[in-house]
Amino acid sequence: MRILITGGTGLIGRRLCKALLAEGHELTVYSRNQASVPVKCGAAVHALASLAEWHSEQDFDAVINLAGEPIMDANWTDQRKQILWESRVTLTGELVRHIAAAVHKPAVLLSGSAVGYYGNRGDAPLDEAAPAGDDFPARLCVAWEDAARAAEGAGVRVCQLRSGLVLSADGGLLGGVLPPFRLGMGARLGDGRQWMSWVHIDDHVAMLLKLLRDSQASGPYNLTAPQPVTNAEFTATLAAALQRPAPIIAPAMLLKLGMGERASMLLEGQRVLPKKMEQAQYSFVFPALAGALHDLLGG
């Protein structure tokens, strides 16, 4: 297939490009840093510096939309919220307009979202039928998914990817927490009761490939492992995997003072279950956190 990927130079995108190239697909990656595409995604990957370079006569069989500025990298000022919105909602709207204008339209659009769609729901188990929350991350995800869903009007199959916390040895969540944990300074966040819906990057990519191929797949999919954990469980499991203590408790008040509204991403959570992926007979390679960490940390 000829596949266009946005966000292809990111953590998930790089691993996805590797998997798709191994299957013999022809890839084009949209990136504002065009020169980084062959370095991060593969020498055979074509690069677009702007979606305006996608001419209506150019054929793509599928579009995978993973673009979005990191949500935790800076405080949520009004300016930062606008950047986050434009990098997800506005970009997806532009992408859908190009899809609609294409002479030969792609058969499928896989488009990013996140488990933040559900807001803070305490201990309630959440499958894809659960309603959206009403905080900023939830509103962002709702608008992001709505922008992608508009491609259905052009006859394109659309899947919204409600991704959990992706665990990878190459960065992401683990890249941020491993240094203090390795030093025996791992910390539980607040009371530790908040849920963390995680997924091993290999399962995440495999689910993307399954949705890409399955012509019957559409709508939202929770891309999470079937066994979410609380923050206290995550802290203890990671500390045990590293054979280090994790004695610290990061008080919720200090996190709120230092991070403002953004602290909600650490102190609140969602107990998300991948019901539709399991109904589609996807078999998780890493259903439990201990096994995932054992694989990623090299035993």
Phi, psi and chi 1 to 4 in degrees:
 res  aa     phi    psi   chi1   chi2   chi3   chi4
   1 MET       -  153.1  -74.3 -166.6  -69.9      -
   2 ARG   -96.3  118.9  -70.9  161.2  -63.8 -171.3
   3 ILE  -126.4  131.8  -57.7  172.3      -      -
   4 LEU  -100.8  130.7  172.0   64.2      -      -
   5 ILE  -124.8  127.9  -56.6  173.7      -      -
   6 THR   -99.2  146.8   72.1      -      -      -
   7 GLY    73.2   21.4      -      -      -      -
   8 GLY   -70.4  -17.5      -      -      -      -
   9 THR   -90.0   -0.8   59.8      -      -      -
  10 GLY   -80.3 -177.7      -      -      -      -
  11 LEU   -56.2  -52.3 -179.1   70.1      -      -
  12 ILE   -72.8  -42.1  -61.3  167.8      -      -
  13 GLY   -59.0  -41.3      -      -      -      -
  14 ARG   -62.7  -44.6  -64.5 -165.5  -56.9  -88.8
  15 ARG   -67.8  -37.5 -175.7   66.6   66.5   90.8
  16 LEU   -65.6  -43.3  177.6   62.9      -      -
  17 CYS   -58.5  -43.1  -75.3      -      -      -
  18 LYS   -59.2  -44.1 -177.9  177.9  179.5 -179.7
  19 ALA   -67.3  -41.5      -      -      -      -
  20 LEU   -69.7  -38.9  -69.7  169.7      -      -
  21 LEU   -63.6  -37.8  -72.6  171.6      -      -
  22 ALA   -63.3  -26.2      -      -      -      -
  23 GLU   -88.1   -3.7  -67.1 -175.2   -6.1      -
  24 GLY    91.2   14.6      -      -      -      -
  25 HIS   -78.2  156.5  -60.7  -69.9      -      -
  26 GLU   -98.2  119.3 -178.8 -178.5  -31.2      -
  27 LEU  -112.2  141.6  -54.5 -176.0      -      -
  28 THR  -127.0  130.2  -61.8      -      -      -
  29 VAL  -115.9  128.3  166.5      -      -      -
  30 TYR   -87.6  125.2  160.6   67.4      -      -
  31 SER  -152.3  137.5  173.8      -      -      -
  32 ARG   -65.4  -26.8  -70.8  172.6  -61.3  174.7
  33 ASN  -100.0   80.2 -174.6   -0.3      -      -
  34 GLN   -59.1  -35.8 -168.9  172.9   12.4      -
  35 ALA   -67.3  -20.9      -      -      -      -
  36 SER   -80.8  -14.8   71.6      -      -      -
  37 VAL   -62.0  -53.4  170.0      -      -      -
  38 PRO   -64.1  -28.9   19.7  -31.1      -      -
  39 VAL   -71.7  -46.2  176.6      -      -      -
  40 LYS   -89.5  -27.8  -66.2 -177.4  176.5 -179.0
  41 CYS  -110.3  -19.6  -57.1      -      -      -
  42 GLY   128.6  142.2      -      -      -      -
  43 ALA   -62.9  -25.0      -      -      -      -
  44 ALA   -84.8   -3.7      -      -      -      -
  45 VAL   -85.0  130.9  177.4      -      -      -
  46 HIS   -77.3  155.7  -51.4  -67.6      -      -
  47 ALA  -126.3  141.0      -      -      -      -
  48 LEU  -118.0  128.4  -71.5 -178.6      -      -
  49 ALA   -86.4  -15.6      -      -      -      -
  50 SER  -153.7  145.1  167.5      -      -      -
  51 LEU   -65.2  -19.7  -71.6  179.5      -      -
  52 ALA   -64.1  -18.3      -      -      -      -
  53 GLU   -77.8  -10.3  -64.8  178.9   16.8      -
  54 TRP   -83.1  101.1  177.7    7.2      -      -
  55 HIS   -83.4  150.7  -58.3  -65.0      -      -
  56 SER   -61.8  -21.6   59.6      -      -      -
  57 GLU   -84.4  -10.3  -64.8   81.2   11.7      -
  58 GLN   -79.2  130.0 -171.5  173.3    5.3      -
  59 ASP   -95.3  132.7  -67.9   -6.7      -      -
  60 PHE  -130.3  136.7  -69.5  111.1      -      -
  61 ASP   -83.7  -23.5  -57.9  -56.7      -      -
  62 ALA  -153.6  151.9      -      -      -      -
  63 VAL  -127.0  131.3  175.7      -      -      -
  64 ILE  -120.6  115.8  -56.6  175.0      -      -
  65 ASN  -106.6   99.9  178.5   30.2      -      -
  66 LEU  -114.0    7.8  -55.9  175.4      -      -
  67 ALA   -70.8  152.1      -      -      -      -
  68 GLY   160.0  129.7      -      -      -      -
  69 GLU   -63.0  143.9  -72.2  -70.1  -38.9      -
  70 PRO   -56.9  131.9  -23.4   33.7      -      -
  71 ILE   -81.6  -19.0 -162.6  166.2      -      -
  72 MET  -105.1    3.6  -70.0  -63.4  -71.6      -
  73 ASP   -80.0  -14.7  -79.2   11.5      -      -
  74 ALA  -155.1  156.1      -      -      -      -
  75 ASN   -61.1  149.9  -77.0  -26.4      -      -
  76 TRP   -84.0   66.3  -66.4  -13.5      -      -
  77 THR   -68.1  168.8   61.3      -      -      -
  78 ASP   -59.2  -38.6  -71.5  -15.2      -      -
  79 GLN   -65.8  -42.9 -178.3 -179.2   16.0      -
  80 ARG   -66.2  -40.3 -177.8   61.5 -178.1  174.4
  81 LYS   -59.7  -38.4  -74.3 -177.4  176.0 -179.7
  82 GLN   -65.5  -39.9 -174.6   62.1   30.4      -
  83 ILE   -62.6  -44.9  -70.3  171.4      -      -
  84 LEU   -61.8  -40.8  -66.1  171.3      -      -
  85 TRP   -64.9  -47.5 -168.7  -82.5      -      -
  86 GLU   -65.3  -36.1  -70.4  175.7   -5.6      -
  87 SER   -74.6  -14.3   70.8      -      -      -
  88 ARG  -112.8  -67.2  -71.5  164.6  171.3   77.9
  89 VAL   -71.0  -51.0 -177.2      -      -      -
  90 THR   -64.0  -45.2  -54.9      -      -      -
  91 LEU   -62.0  -42.0  176.4   65.6      -      -
  92 THR   -64.4  -39.5  -59.5      -      -      -
  93 GLY   -60.9  -42.1      -      -      -      -
  94 GLU   -63.8  -42.0 -177.7 -178.4   -3.1      -
  95 LEU   -61.7  -43.2 -173.6   64.1      -      -
  96 VAL   -65.6  -35.7  168.2      -      -      -
  97 ARG   -63.8  -38.8  -73.6 -168.1  -69.4  -85.5
  98 HIS   -68.0  -37.5  -79.0  -81.0      -      -
  99 ILE   -61.1  -45.8  -71.2  172.3      -      -
 100 ALA   -65.3  -30.6      -      -      -      -
 101 ALA   -84.7  -12.0      -      -      -      -
 102 ALA   -65.9  138.9      -      -      -      -
 103 VAL   -65.0  -45.8  174.8      -      -      -
 104 HIS  -113.0  101.8  -59.0  -74.1      -      -
 105 LYS   -77.0  145.9  -65.3  174.5  177.1   52.9
 106 PRO   -63.2  152.8   22.0  -32.2      -      -
 107 ALA   -76.8  -26.9      -      -      -      -
 108 VAL  -146.7  145.4   58.1      -      -      -
 109 LEU  -122.3  116.6  166.9   63.8      -      -
 110 LEU   -98.7  120.2  -54.8 -175.6      -      -
 111 SER  -128.8  137.7 -170.5      -      -      -
 112 GLY   -64.1  152.7      -      -      -      -
 113 SER  -160.1 -163.7 -176.0      -      -      -
 114 ALA  -157.9  162.6      -      -      -      -
 115 VAL   -67.2  -12.9  -64.8      -      -      -
 116 GLY   -59.1  -14.1      -      -      -      -
 117 TYR   -50.7  -34.7  172.7   94.0      -      -
 118 TYR   -85.6  -10.0  -59.3  106.4      -      -
 119 GLY    69.7 -167.6      -      -      -      -
 120 ASN   -86.7  111.9  179.2   27.2      -      -
 121 ARG  -120.9   17.2  -52.6  -64.7  -74.4  -84.5
 122 GLY    62.2 -133.2      -      -      -      -
 123 ASP   -92.6    2.0  -67.2  -30.3      -      -
 124 ALA   -66.6  127.9      -      -      -      -
 125 PRO   -70.8  136.3   22.4  -29.1      -      -
 126 LEU  -123.8  116.8  -55.1  168.0      -      -
 127 ASP  -102.8 -172.6   63.7   22.8      -      -
 128 GLU   -66.3  -15.3  -69.7   86.6   -6.7      -
 129 ALA   -84.6   -9.3      -      -      -      -
 130 ALA   -66.5  145.4      -      -      -      -
 131 PRO   -73.0  164.3   26.1  -34.1      -      -
 132 ALA   -75.4  156.8      -      -      -      -
 133 GLY   -82.6 -169.7      -      -      -      -
 134 ASP  -132.7   12.9   59.6    3.0      -      -
 135 ASP   -85.3 -179.5   57.0    9.5      -      -
 136 PHE   -61.2  -48.2  170.6   68.1      -      -
 137 PRO   -59.5  -36.6  -24.9   35.6      -      -
 138 ALA   -67.1  -45.2      -      -      -      -
 139 ARG   -63.0  -37.1  -65.1 -166.5  -59.8  -87.6
 140 LEU   -62.3  -45.3 -178.9   63.1      -      -
 141 CYS   -66.5  -39.7  -72.9      -      -      -
 142 VAL   -60.6  -47.8  168.7      -      -      -
 143 ALA   -65.8  -36.3      -      -      -      -
 144 TRP   -62.6  -46.6 -162.4    5.7      -      -
 145 GLU   -67.9  -38.9  -68.3 -169.9   11.8      -
 146 ASP   -62.7  -39.7  -74.0  -13.8      -      -
 147 ALA   -62.5  -39.7      -      -      -      -
 148 ALA   -70.5  -39.5      -      -      -      -
 149 ARG   -60.5  -24.3 -170.3  175.2  -64.2  110.6
 150 ALA   -60.7  -22.0      -      -      -      -
 151 ALA   -66.9  -19.8      -      -      -      -
 152 GLU   -61.2  -28.4  -67.2  177.0  -16.5      -
 153 GLY   -65.4  -19.2      -      -      -      -
 154 ALA   -96.7   10.9      -      -      -      -
 155 GLY    81.3   19.9      -      -      -      -
 156 VAL   -99.5  135.5  176.0      -      -      -
 157 ARG   -72.5  131.7  176.7  171.0   65.3   88.2
 158 VAL  -124.5  131.4  177.3      -      -      -
 159 CYS  -121.5  129.3  -65.6      -      -      -
 160 GLN   -97.0  129.7  -69.2   96.3   -6.6      -
 161 LEU  -100.4   94.1  -45.8  171.1      -      -
 162 ARG   -83.7   84.7  -66.9  178.3 -176.0  167.4
 163 SER   -78.6  142.7  -62.5      -      -      -
 164 GLY   -89.1 -162.8      -      -      -      -
 165 LEU   -75.0  112.5  -61.0  165.1      -      -
 166 VAL   -84.3  123.2  178.2      -      -      -
 167 LEU   -97.2  126.0  -57.6 -174.8      -      -
 168 SER  -147.6  149.2  168.4      -      -      -
 169 ALA   -76.4   -7.5      -      -      -      -
 170 ASP  -100.5    9.7  -62.2  -36.5      -      -
 171 GLY   138.0 -148.0      -      -      -      -
 172 GLY    68.1 -146.2      -      -      -      -
 173 LEU   -56.3  -49.0  172.6   63.9      -      -
 174 LEU   -64.3  -34.8  -72.9 -177.6      -      -
 175 GLY   -59.3  -31.6      -      -      -      -
 176 GLY   -81.9  -34.8      -      -      -      -
 177 VAL   -97.7  -19.9  -56.9      -      -      -
 178 LEU   -62.5  -42.9  -84.1  177.1      -      -
 179 PRO   -54.7  -51.8  -29.2   38.0      -      -
 180 PRO   -67.0  -35.2   19.8  -31.3      -      -
 181 PHE   -64.7  -39.4  -90.6   82.2      -      -
 182 ARG   -64.2  -27.6  -70.1 -170.0 -168.7  -81.7
 183 LEU   -86.6    4.5  -67.1  173.0      -      -
 184 GLY    75.3   25.1      -      -      -      -
 185 MET  -121.9   31.5  -60.9  176.5   63.2      -
 186 GLY   -64.3  148.3      -      -      -      -
 187 ALA  -130.7  136.2      -      -      -      -
 188 ARG   -78.2  143.8 -170.3 -169.1   80.5 -164.3
 189 LEU  -100.1  117.3  -55.3  179.5      -      -
 190 GLY    60.7 -136.6      -      -      -      -
 191 ASP   -80.8   -7.0   62.7   15.7      -      -
 192 GLY    75.0    5.1      -      -      -      -
 193 ARG   -86.1  -10.9  -65.9  171.4   57.3 -173.3
 194 GLN   -69.5  142.9   65.9  -86.6   33.4      -
 195 TRP   -83.0  144.8  -73.1   91.7      -      -
 196 MET  -121.7  112.0  -61.4  177.4   67.1      -
 197 SER   -95.1  104.6  -63.7      -      -      -
 198 TRP  -111.0  169.7   61.6  -85.0      -      -
 199 VAL  -158.8  137.6   62.1      -      -      -
 200 HIS   -68.2  140.0 -170.0  -66.0      -      -
 201 ILE   -60.6  -32.0 -167.7  166.1      -      -
 202 ASP   -65.9  -40.7  -73.2   -6.8      -      -
 203 ASP   -66.8  -39.0  -84.8  -42.4      -      -
 204 HIS   -60.2  -48.4 -167.5  -77.5      -      -
 205 VAL   -65.3  -40.5  169.5      -      -      -
 206 ALA   -63.1  -36.8      -      -      -      -
 207 MET   -68.3  -37.9  -73.8 -171.0  -80.6      -
 208 LEU   -59.6  -45.0  -71.5  179.7      -      -
 209 LEU   -63.4  -38.1  -64.6  176.6      -      -
 210 LYS   -64.6  -43.9 -176.9  173.3  178.8   62.6
 211 LEU   -67.0  -33.4  -65.6  175.8      -      -
 212 LEU   -62.6  -40.1 -176.9   66.8      -      -
 213 ARG   -85.7  -28.3  -60.0 -176.4 -173.2  110.4
 214 ASP   -82.6  104.6 -175.3   -4.2      -      -
 215 SER   -67.5  -12.5   62.4      -      -      -
 216 GLN   -93.6   -9.1  -58.7  -56.1  -51.5      -
 217 ALA   -79.5  131.1      -      -      -      -
 218 SER  -160.1  162.4   65.5      -      -      -
 219 GLY    83.5 -167.7      -      -      -      -
 220 PRO   -78.0  145.3   28.3  -35.3      -      -
 221 TYR  -134.2  129.7  -76.7   83.0      -      -
 222 ASN   -79.6  112.8  -69.0  -24.7      -      -
 223 LEU   -97.3   77.0  -58.5 -169.7      -      -
 224 THR  -138.5  158.8   62.3      -      -      -
 225 ALA   -69.2  155.7      -      -      -      -
 226 PRO   -76.6   -3.5   26.3  -33.6      -      -
 227 GLN  -125.9   77.8  -61.6  177.4   28.3      -
 228 PRO   -64.0  159.4   24.9  -33.3      -      -
 229 VAL  -131.5  159.7  -63.3      -      -      -
 230 THR   -78.2  165.6   64.6      -      -      -
 231 ASN   -62.1  -36.4  176.4 -101.4      -      -
 232 ALA   -63.2  -41.1      -      -      -      -
 233 GLU   -67.3  -41.3  -68.9  170.4  -33.0      -
 234 PHE   -60.6  -46.2 -179.7   89.3      -      -
 235 THR   -59.9  -47.3  -58.9      -      -      -
 236 ALA   -66.2  -40.0      -      -      -      -
 237 THR   -68.7  -41.7  -54.9      -      -      -
 238 LEU   -67.2  -42.0  179.6   54.6      -      -
 239 ALA   -61.4  -41.7      -      -      -      -
 240 ALA   -65.6  -39.0      -      -      -      -
 241 ALA   -63.4  -32.9      -      -      -      -
 242 LEU   -91.9   -6.6  -65.7  169.5      -      -
 243 GLN    55.1   48.2  -61.7 -177.4  -14.5      -
 244 ARG  -132.7  152.1  -64.2  -72.7 -171.1  -86.2
 245 PRO   -74.2  158.1   28.3  -34.6      -      -
 246 ALA  -134.4   75.2      -      -      -      -
 247 PRO   -86.4   -6.9   33.6  -35.7      -      -
 248 ILE   -92.2  143.8  -60.9  172.3      -      -
 249 ILE  -117.1  120.3  -62.1  174.1      -      -
 250 ALA   -87.5  109.5      -      -      -      -
 251 PRO   -61.9  138.5  -19.7   32.7      -      -
 252 ALA   -57.7  -39.1      -      -      -      -
 253 MET   -61.7  -41.5 -176.9   61.6   69.7      -
 254 LEU   -67.4  -38.9  -72.7 -178.7      -      -
 255 LEU   -62.9  -39.9  -69.1  171.3      -      -
 256 LYS   -68.0  -38.3  -69.2  176.7 -178.5  177.5
 257 LEU   -66.1  -40.1  -74.8  173.1      -      -
 258 GLY   -80.8  -29.5      -      -      -      -
 259 MET  -116.0  -10.0  -59.8  178.0   67.5      -
 260 GLY    63.5 -142.9      -      -      -      -
 261 GLU   -58.0  -29.8 -173.6 -178.4    0.2      -
 262 ARG   -61.7  -24.1 -174.9  170.7   47.6  125.3
 263 ALA   -61.7  -21.5      -      -      -      -
 264 SER   -59.7  -27.8   64.7      -      -      -
 265 MET   -67.5  -23.5  -63.4  -74.5  -72.9      -
 266 LEU   -96.4  -31.4  -58.5  179.6      -      -
 267 LEU   -99.6  -11.6  -62.9  170.6      -      -
 268 GLU  -122.2  163.5  -59.2  172.5   -1.7      -
 269 GLY  -163.0 -173.0      -      -      -      -
 270 GLN  -139.6  135.0  -55.4   84.0   20.6      -
 271 ARG   -95.4   83.9 -173.4 -178.6 -178.4 -177.0
 272 VAL   -97.4  137.9  176.0      -      -      -
 273 LEU  -120.6  136.9  -57.2  175.3      -      -
 274 PRO   -85.4   60.3   33.5  -35.6      -      -
 275 LYS   -58.3  -46.4 -178.5  177.8  179.2 -180.0
 276 LYS   -69.1  -35.0  -72.9  178.9   67.2  175.9
 277 MET   -67.0  -38.5  -72.0  -53.6  -51.3      -
 278 GLU   -68.4  -37.7  -68.1 -176.5  -40.5      -
 279 GLN   -64.6  -28.5  -71.3  175.0  -23.0      -
 280 ALA   -83.4    8.1      -      -      -      -
 281 GLN    69.9   27.4  -55.0  -60.9  -51.7      -
 282 TYR   -75.5  131.7  178.4   75.3      -      -
 283 SER  -105.9  114.1  179.2      -      -      -
 284 PHE   -70.3  132.3  -75.8   85.9      -      -
 285 VAL   -75.6  -34.8  179.1      -      -      -
 286 PHE  -128.0   80.0  -58.7  101.3      -      -
 287 PRO   -77.8  -23.7   27.4  -34.0      -      -
 288 ALA  -115.9  146.4      -      -      -      -
 289 LEU   -63.2  -41.9  179.9   61.9      -      -
 290 ALA   -59.3  -43.3      -      -      -      -
 291 GLY   -66.4  -38.1      -      -      -      -
 292 ALA   -63.7  -45.2      -      -      -      -
 293 LEU   -67.5  -36.9  -68.1  176.1      -      -
 294 HIS   -59.8  -41.5  179.4   83.5      -      -
 295 ASP   -67.6  -45.8  175.2   74.4      -      -
 296 LEU   -74.3  -29.0  -67.3  167.8      -      -
 297 LEU   -97.9    5.7  -59.2  176.9      -      -
 298 GLY    72.4   30.6      -      -      -      -
 299 GLY    82.0      -      -      -      -      -
